[in-house]
Amino acid sequence: MNVMWRTMLVIWRARWRKRREGLVSPTGVARIRLTTLPTDIDILRHMN
């Protein structure tokens, strides 16, 4: 459930920044910062 909230937060921030800084061109580079918490790692050490 935490991952869903954080995903929605990332999408919201991306939309806000898109409006503030203008659109990213198709050939441009876009970066987002993602954080994985220890609770997001499963038994086989996959980061969800």
PDB file of N, CA, C, O and CB in Angstrom:
ATOM      1  N   MET A   1       0.815  -1.189   0.000  1.00  0.00           N
ATOM      2  CA  MET A   1       0.000   0.000   0.000  1.00  0.00           C
ATOM      3  C   MET A   1       0.864   1.260   0.000  1.00  0.00           C
ATOM      4  O   MET A   1       0.510   2.255  -0.633  1.00  0.00           O
ATOM      5  CB  MET A   1      -0.930  -0.006   1.197  1.00  0.00           C
ATOM      6  N   ASN A   2       1.995   1.221   0.708  1.00  0.00           N
ATOM      7  CA  ASN A   2       2.880   2.385   0.737  1.00  0.00           C
ATOM      8  C   ASN A   2       3.407   2.719  -0.645  1.00  0.00           C
ATOM      9  O   ASN A   2       3.569   3.891  -0.986  1.00  0.00           O
ATOM     10  CB  ASN A   2       4.041   2.144   1.686  1.00  0.00           C
ATOM     11  N   VAL A   3       3.675   1.691  -1.444  1.00  0.00           N
ATOM     12  CA  VAL A   3       4.220   1.922  -2.782  1.00  0.00           C
ATOM     13  C   VAL A   3       3.206   2.670  -3.643  1.00  0.00           C
ATOM     14  O   VAL A   3       3.583   3.522  -4.448  1.00  0.00           O
ATOM     15  CB  VAL A   3       4.610   0.584  -3.450  1.00  0.00           C
ATOM     16  N   MET A   4       1.933   2.359  -3.480  1.00  0.00           N
ATOM     17  CA  MET A   4       0.904   3.055  -4.261  1.00  0.00           C
ATOM     18  C   MET A   4       0.884   4.542  -3.934  1.00  0.00           C
ATOM     19  O   MET A   4       0.815   5.376  -4.836  1.00  0.00           O
ATOM     20  CB  MET A   4      -0.479   2.441  -3.997  1.00  0.00           C
ATOM     21  N   TRP A   5       0.945   4.880  -2.640  1.00  0.00           N
ATOM     22  CA  TRP A   5       0.928   6.291  -2.252  1.00  0.00           C
ATOM     23  C   TRP A   5       2.156   7.025  -2.762  1.00  0.00           C
ATOM     24  O   TRP A   5       2.064   8.159  -3.230  1.00  0.00           O
ATOM     25  CB  TRP A   5       0.840   6.423  -0.738  1.00  0.00           C
ATOM     26  N   ARG A   6       3.307   6.370  -2.669  1.00  0.00           N
ATOM     27  CA  ARG A   6       4.530   7.031  -3.139  1.00  0.00           C
ATOM     28  C   ARG A   6       4.533   7.166  -4.654  1.00  0.00           C
ATOM     29  O   ARG A   6       5.051   8.151  -5.181  1.00  0.00           O
ATOM     30  CB  ARG A   6       5.770   6.255  -2.682  1.00  0.00           C
ATOM     31  N   THR A   7       3.961   6.189  -5.368  1.00  0.00           N
ATOM     32  CA  THR A   7       3.855   6.290  -6.826  1.00  0.00           C
ATOM     33  C   THR A   7       2.964   7.464  -7.205  1.00  0.00           C
ATOM     34  O   THR A   7       3.295   8.231  -8.109  1.00  0.00           O
ATOM     35  CB  THR A   7       3.303   4.980  -7.429  1.00  0.00           C
ATOM     36  N   MET A   8       1.844   7.604  -6.522  1.00  0.00           N
ATOM     37  CA  MET A   8       0.964   8.737  -6.798  1.00  0.00           C
ATOM     38  C   MET A   8       1.659  10.057  -6.489  1.00  0.00           C
ATOM     39  O   MET A   8       1.459  11.039  -7.205  1.00  0.00           O
ATOM     40  CB  MET A   8      -0.327   8.622  -5.988  1.00  0.00           C
ATOM     41  N   LEU A   9       2.465  10.095  -5.443  1.00  0.00           N
ATOM     42  CA  LEU A   9       3.213  11.304  -5.101  1.00  0.00           C
ATOM     43  C   LEU A   9       4.228  11.652  -6.192  1.00  0.00           C
ATOM     44  O   LEU A   9       4.375  12.822  -6.544  1.00  0.00           O
ATOM     45  CB  LEU A   9       3.927  11.123  -3.754  1.00  0.00           C
ATOM     46  N   VAL A  10       4.921  10.662  -6.725  1.00  0.00           N
ATOM     47  CA  VAL A  10       5.889  10.897  -7.805  1.00  0.00           C
ATOM     48  C   VAL A  10       5.179  11.425  -9.047  1.00  0.00           C
ATOM     49  O   VAL A  10       5.671  12.348  -9.696  1.00  0.00           O
ATOM     50  CB  VAL A  10       6.660   9.599  -8.141  1.00  0.00           C
ATOM     51  N   ILE A  11       4.030  10.848  -9.382  1.00  0.00           N
ATOM     52  CA  ILE A  11       3.275  11.312 -10.553  1.00  0.00           C
ATOM     53  C   ILE A  11       2.809  12.747 -10.345  1.00  0.00           C
ATOM     54  O   ILE A  11       2.901  13.569 -11.257  1.00  0.00           O
ATOM     55  CB  ILE A  11       2.061  10.389 -10.825  1.00  0.00           C
ATOM     56  N   TRP A  12       2.308  13.053  -9.146  1.00  0.00           N
ATOM     57  CA  TRP A  12       1.849  14.410  -8.860  1.00  0.00           C
ATOM     58  C   TRP A  12       2.995  15.412  -8.959  1.00  0.00           C
ATOM     59  O   TRP A  12       2.840  16.486  -9.539  1.00  0.00           O
ATOM     60  CB  TRP A  12       1.213  14.475  -7.471  1.00  0.00           C
ATOM     61  N   ARG A  13       4.140  15.057  -8.393  1.00  0.00           N
ATOM     62  CA  ARG A  13       5.301  15.954  -8.465  1.00  0.00           C
ATOM     63  C   ARG A  13       5.763  16.145  -9.900  1.00  0.00           C
ATOM     64  O   ARG A  13       6.145  17.250 -10.286  1.00  0.00           O
ATOM     65  CB  ARG A  13       6.451  15.408  -7.618  1.00  0.00           C
ATOM     66  N   ALA A  14       5.731  15.077 -10.695  1.00  0.00           N
ATOM     67  CA  ALA A  14       6.157  15.182 -12.092  1.00  0.00           C
ATOM     68  C   ALA A  14       5.228  16.112 -12.863  1.00  0.00           C
ATOM     69  O   ALA A  14       5.690  16.908 -13.681  1.00  0.00           O
ATOM     70  CB  ALA A  14       6.190  13.791 -12.757  1.00  0.00           C
ATOM     71  N   ARG A  15       3.940  16.020 -12.614  1.00  0.00           N
ATOM     72  CA  ARG A  15       3.001  16.915 -13.300  1.00  0.00           C
ATOM     73  C   ARG A  15       3.211  18.360 -12.864  1.00  0.00           C
ATOM     74  O   ARG A  15       3.144  19.269 -13.691  1.00  0.00           O
ATOM     75  CB  ARG A  15       1.549  16.486 -13.024  1.00  0.00           C
ATOM     76  N   TRP A  16       3.465  18.585 -11.572  1.00  0.00           N
ATOM     77  CA  TRP A  16       3.678  19.940 -11.076  1.00  0.00           C
ATOM     78  C   TRP A  16       4.946  20.535 -11.676  1.00  0.00           C
ATOM     79  O   TRP A  16       4.957  21.698 -12.082  1.00  0.00           O
ATOM     80  CB  TRP A  16       3.761  19.947  -9.543  1.00  0.00           C
ATOM     81  N   ARG A  17       6.001  19.751 -11.733  1.00  0.00           N
ATOM     82  CA  ARG A  17       7.255  20.242 -12.308  1.00  0.00           C
ATOM     83  C   ARG A  17       7.122  20.461 -13.804  1.00  0.00           C
ATOM     84  O   ARG A  17       7.738  21.376 -14.349  1.00  0.00           O
ATOM     85  CB  ARG A  17       8.393  19.266 -12.023  1.00  0.00           C
ATOM     86  N   LYS A  18       6.333  19.641 -14.474  1.00  0.00           N
ATOM     87  CA  LYS A  18       6.134  19.809 -15.906  1.00  0.00           C
ATOM     88  C   LYS A  18       5.500  21.167 -16.176  1.00  0.00           C
ATOM     89  O   LYS A  18       5.900  21.861 -17.110  1.00  0.00           O
ATOM     90  CB  LYS A  18       5.257  18.673 -16.478  1.00  0.00           C
ATOM     91  N   ARG A  19       4.528  21.550 -15.378  1.00  0.00           N
ATOM     92  CA  ARG A  19       3.886  22.847 -15.559  1.00  0.00           C
ATOM     93  C   ARG A  19       4.824  23.994 -15.216  1.00  0.00           C
ATOM     94  O   ARG A  19       4.804  25.035 -15.872  1.00  0.00           O
ATOM     95  CB  ARG A  19       2.633  22.935 -14.709  1.00  0.00           C
ATOM     96  N   ARG A  20       5.642  23.804 -14.194  1.00  0.00           N
ATOM     97  CA  ARG A  20       6.522  24.879 -13.732  1.00  0.00           C
ATOM     98  C   ARG A  20       7.690  25.106 -14.685  1.00  0.00           C
ATOM     99  O   ARG A  20       8.034  26.252 -14.973  1.00  0.00           O
ATOM    100  CB  ARG A  20       7.048  24.566 -12.339  1.00  0.00           C
ATOM    101  N   GLU A  21       8.301  24.036 -15.175  1.00  0.00           N
ATOM    102  CA  GLU A  21       9.518  24.157 -15.980  1.00  0.00           C
ATOM    103  C   GLU A  21       9.276  23.973 -17.474  1.00  0.00           C
ATOM    104  O   GLU A  21      10.230  24.044 -18.248  1.00  0.00           O
ATOM    105  CB  GLU A  21      10.531  23.154 -15.516  1.00  0.00           C
ATOM    106  N   GLY A  22       8.065  23.744 -17.900  1.00  0.00           N
ATOM    107  CA  GLY A  22       7.769  23.516 -19.302  1.00  0.00           C
ATOM    108  C   GLY A  22       7.855  22.038 -19.640  1.00  0.00           C
ATOM    109  O   GLY A  22       8.315  21.228 -18.835  1.00  0.00           O
ATOM    110  N   LEU A  23       7.412  21.702 -20.827  1.00  0.00           N
ATOM    111  CA  LEU A  23       7.405  20.304 -21.253  1.00  0.00           C
ATOM    112  C   LEU A  23       8.810  19.819 -21.583  1.00  0.00           C
ATOM    113  O   LEU A  23       9.671  20.598 -21.992  1.00  0.00           O
ATOM    114  CB  LEU A  23       6.494  20.123 -22.462  1.00  0.00           C
ATOM    115  N   VAL A  24       9.025  18.541 -21.401  1.00  0.00           N
ATOM    116  CA  VAL A  24      10.300  17.923 -21.756  1.00  0.00           C
ATOM    117  C   VAL A  24      10.203  17.480 -23.208  1.00  0.00           C
ATOM    118  O   VAL A  24       9.223  16.845 -23.598  1.00  0.00           O
ATOM    119  CB  VAL A  24      10.646  16.711 -20.810  1.00  0.00           C
ATOM    120  N   SER A  25      11.204  17.808 -24.007  1.00  0.00           N
ATOM    121  CA  SER A  25      11.177  17.414 -25.417  1.00  0.00           C
ATOM    122  C   SER A  25      11.351  15.901 -25.542  1.00  0.00           C
ATOM    123  O   SER A  25      11.921  15.276 -24.648  1.00  0.00           O
ATOM    124  CB  SER A  25      12.283  18.153 -26.214  1.00  0.00           C
ATOM    125  N   PRO A  26      10.866  15.297 -26.641  1.00  0.00           N
ATOM    126  CA  PRO A  26      10.995  13.844 -26.817  1.00  0.00           C
ATOM    127  C   PRO A  26      12.442  13.363 -26.835  1.00  0.00           C
ATOM    128  O   PRO A  26      12.712  12.216 -26.480  1.00  0.00           O
ATOM    129  CB  PRO A  26      10.319  13.426 -28.095  1.00  0.00           C
ATOM    130  N   THR A  27      13.373  14.217 -27.243  1.00  0.00           N
ATOM    131  CA  THR A  27      14.782  13.814 -27.273  1.00  0.00           C
ATOM    132  C   THR A  27      15.531  14.262 -26.025  1.00  0.00           C
ATOM    133  O   THR A  27      16.723  13.991 -25.884  1.00  0.00           O
ATOM    134  CB  THR A  27      15.463  14.381 -28.509  1.00  0.00           C
ATOM    135  N   GLY A  28      14.842  14.940 -25.129  1.00  0.00           N
ATOM    136  CA  GLY A  28      15.468  15.442 -23.912  1.00  0.00           C
ATOM    137  C   GLY A  28      15.608  14.359 -22.849  1.00  0.00           C
ATOM    138  O   GLY A  28      15.083  13.254 -22.986  1.00  0.00           O
ATOM    139  N   VAL A  29      16.319  14.701 -21.804  1.00  0.00           N
ATOM    140  CA  VAL A  29      16.539  13.781 -20.692  1.00  0.00           C
ATOM    141  C   VAL A  29      15.678  14.232 -19.516  1.00  0.00           C
ATOM    142  O   VAL A  29      15.713  15.395 -19.114  1.00  0.00           O
ATOM    143  CB  VAL A  29      18.052  13.724 -20.291  1.00  0.00           C
ATOM    144  N   ALA A  30      14.907  13.295 -18.973  1.00  0.00           N
ATOM    145  CA  ALA A  30      14.091  13.569 -17.788  1.00  0.00           C
ATOM    146  C   ALA A  30      14.552  12.644 -16.674  1.00  0.00           C
ATOM    147  O   ALA A  30      14.830  11.468 -16.908  1.00  0.00           O
ATOM    148  CB  ALA A  30      12.563  13.378 -18.082  1.00  0.00           C
ATOM    149  N   ARG A  31      14.630  13.174 -15.479  1.00  0.00           N
ATOM    150  CA  ARG A  31      15.084  12.372 -14.343  1.00  0.00           C
ATOM    151  C   ARG A  31      14.083  12.492 -13.208  1.00  0.00           C
ATOM    152  O   ARG A  31      13.522  13.559 -12.957  1.00  0.00           O
ATOM    153  CB  ARG A  31      16.492  12.815 -13.875  1.00  0.00           C
ATOM    154  N   ILE A  32      13.871  11.376 -12.531  1.00  0.00           N
ATOM    155  CA  ILE A  32      13.100  11.387 -11.301  1.00  0.00           C
ATOM    156  C   ILE A  32      13.900  10.648 -10.246  1.00  0.00           C
ATOM    157  O   ILE A  32      14.645   9.718 -10.555  1.00  0.00           O
ATOM    158  CB  ILE A  32      11.692  10.744 -11.499  1.00  0.00           C
ATOM    159  N   ARG A  33      13.744  11.062  -9.013  1.00  0.00           N
ATOM    160  CA  ARG A  33      14.457  10.424  -7.916  1.00  0.00           C
ATOM    161  C   ARG A  33      13.513   9.454  -7.215  1.00  0.00           C
ATOM    162  O   ARG A  33      12.433   9.844  -6.771  1.00  0.00           O
ATOM    163  CB  ARG A  33      15.012  11.480  -6.917  1.00  0.00           C
ATOM    164  N   LEU A  34      13.917   8.204  -7.120  1.00  0.00           N
ATOM    165  CA  LEU A  34      13.112   7.186  -6.461  1.00  0.00           C
ATOM    166  C   LEU A  34      13.865   6.646  -5.262  1.00  0.00           C
ATOM    167  O   LEU A  34      15.084   6.477  -5.309  1.00  0.00           O
ATOM    168  CB  LEU A  34      12.752   6.049  -7.436  1.00  0.00           C
ATOM    169  N   THR A  35      13.153   6.379  -4.206  1.00  0.00           N
ATOM    170  CA  THR A  35      13.749   5.832  -2.996  1.00  0.00           C
ATOM    171  C   THR A  35      13.072   4.512  -2.666  1.00  0.00           C
ATOM    172  O   THR A  35      11.844   4.422  -2.676  1.00  0.00           O
ATOM    173  CB  THR A  35      13.628   6.827  -1.812  1.00  0.00           C
ATOM    174  N   THR A  36      13.858   3.498  -2.375  1.00  0.00           N
ATOM    175  CA  THR A  36      13.323   2.210  -1.956  1.00  0.00           C
ATOM    176  C   THR A  36      13.599   2.032  -0.475  1.00  0.00           C
ATOM    177  O   THR A  36      14.744   2.103  -0.029  1.00  0.00           O
ATOM    178  CB  THR A  36      13.938   1.045  -2.781  1.00  0.00           C
ATOM    179  N   LEU A  37      12.552   1.803   0.269  1.00  0.00           N
ATOM    180  CA  LEU A  37      12.679   1.596   1.703  1.00  0.00           C
ATOM    181  C   LEU A  37      12.898   0.115   1.998  1.00  0.00           C
ATOM    182  O   LEU A  37      12.570  -0.729   1.164  1.00  0.00           O
ATOM    183  CB  LEU A  37      11.431   2.119   2.441  1.00  0.00           C
ATOM    184  N   PRO A  38      13.434  -0.212   3.143  1.00  0.00           N
ATOM    185  CA  PRO A  38      13.637  -1.630   3.485  1.00  0.00           C
ATOM    186  C   PRO A  38      12.349  -2.446   3.462  1.00  0.00           C
ATOM    187  O   PRO A  38      12.399  -3.655   3.239  1.00  0.00           O
ATOM    188  CB  PRO A  38      14.267  -1.740   4.852  1.00  0.00           C
ATOM    189  N   THR A  39      11.207  -1.820   3.687  1.00  0.00           N
ATOM    190  CA  THR A  39       9.940  -2.556   3.651  1.00  0.00           C
ATOM    191  C   THR A  39       9.515  -2.912   2.237  1.00  0.00           C
ATOM    192  O   THR A  39       8.600  -3.717   2.060  1.00  0.00           O
ATOM    193  CB  THR A  39       8.849  -1.746   4.315  1.00  0.00           C
ATOM    194  N   ASP A  40      10.160  -2.331   1.216  1.00  0.00           N
ATOM    195  CA  ASP A  40       9.824  -2.611  -0.178  1.00  0.00           C
ATOM    196  C   ASP A  40      10.640  -3.760  -0.761  1.00  0.00           C
ATOM    197  O   ASP A  40      10.426  -4.134  -1.915  1.00  0.00           O
ATOM    198  CB  ASP A  40      10.031  -1.371  -1.012  1.00  0.00           C
ATOM    199  N   ILE A  41      11.552  -4.319  -0.008  1.00  0.00           N
ATOM    200  CA  ILE A  41      12.398  -5.403  -0.505  1.00  0.00           C
ATOM    201  C   ILE A  41      11.778  -6.730  -0.080  1.00  0.00           C
ATOM    202  O   ILE A  41      11.495  -6.939   1.099  1.00  0.00           O
ATOM    203  CB  ILE A  41      13.866  -5.272   0.029  1.00  0.00           C
ATOM    204  N   ASP A  42      11.563  -7.637  -1.058  1.00  0.00           N
ATOM    205  CA  ASP A  42      10.934  -8.912  -0.727  1.00  0.00           C
ATOM    206  C   ASP A  42      11.969  -9.944  -0.296  1.00  0.00           C
ATOM    207  O   ASP A  42      13.143  -9.617  -0.121  1.00  0.00           O
ATOM    208  CB  ASP A  42      10.138  -9.436  -1.920  1.00  0.00           C
ATOM    209  N   ILE A  43      11.534 -11.186  -0.125  1.00  0.00           N
ATOM    210  CA  ILE A  43      12.394 -12.255   0.393  1.00  0.00           C
ATOM    211  C   ILE A  43      13.600 -12.502  -0.511  1.00  0.00           C
ATOM    212  O   ILE A  43      14.690 -12.802  -0.025  1.00  0.00           O
ATOM    213  CB  ILE A  43      11.593 -13.545   0.550  1.00  0.00           C
ATOM    214  N   LEU A  44      13.408 -12.379  -1.822  1.00  0.00           N
ATOM    215  CA  LEU A  44      14.492 -12.623  -2.777  1.00  0.00           C
ATOM    216  C   LEU A  44      15.302 -11.360  -3.077  1.00  0.00           C
ATOM    217  O   LEU A  44      16.087 -11.330  -4.025  1.00  0.00           O
ATOM    218  CB  LEU A  44      13.925 -13.183  -4.071  1.00  0.00           C
ATOM    219  N   ARG A  45      15.109 -10.336  -2.277  1.00  0.00           N
ATOM    220  CA  ARG A  45      15.812  -9.048  -2.383  1.00  0.00           C
ATOM    221  C   ARG A  45      15.506  -8.290  -3.675  1.00  0.00           C
ATOM    222  O   ARG A  45      16.374  -7.604  -4.214  1.00  0.00           O
ATOM    223  CB  ARG A  45      17.298  -9.276  -2.286  1.00  0.00           C
ATOM    224  N   HIS A  46      14.279  -8.413  -4.166  1.00  0.00           N
ATOM    225  CA  HIS A  46      13.824  -7.603  -5.289  1.00  0.00           C
ATOM    226  C   HIS A  46      13.263  -6.305  -4.727  1.00  0.00           C
ATOM    227  O   HIS A  46      12.557  -6.313  -3.719  1.00  0.00           O
ATOM    228  CB  HIS A  46      12.755  -8.361  -6.151  1.00  0.00           C
ATOM    229  N   MET A  47      13.573  -5.208  -5.370  1.00  0.00           N
ATOM    230  CA  MET A  47      13.033  -3.923  -4.934  1.00  0.00           C
ATOM    231  C   MET A  47      11.733  -3.667  -5.678  1.00  0.00           C
ATOM    232  O   MET A  47      11.712  -3.604  -6.907  1.00  0.00           O
ATOM    233  CB  MET A  47      14.053  -2.768  -5.177  1.00  0.00           C
ATOM    234  N   ASN A  48      10.661  -3.521  -4.935  1.00  0.00           N
ATOM    235  CA  ASN A  48       9.338  -3.307  -5.546  1.00  0.00           C
ATOM    236  C   ASN A  48       9.092  -1.838  -5.758  1.00  0.00           C
ATOM    237  O   ASN A  48       8.035  -1.455  -6.260  1.00  0.00           O
ATOM    238  CB  ASN A  48       8.224  -3.904  -4.676  1.00  0.00           C
TER     239      ASN A  48
END
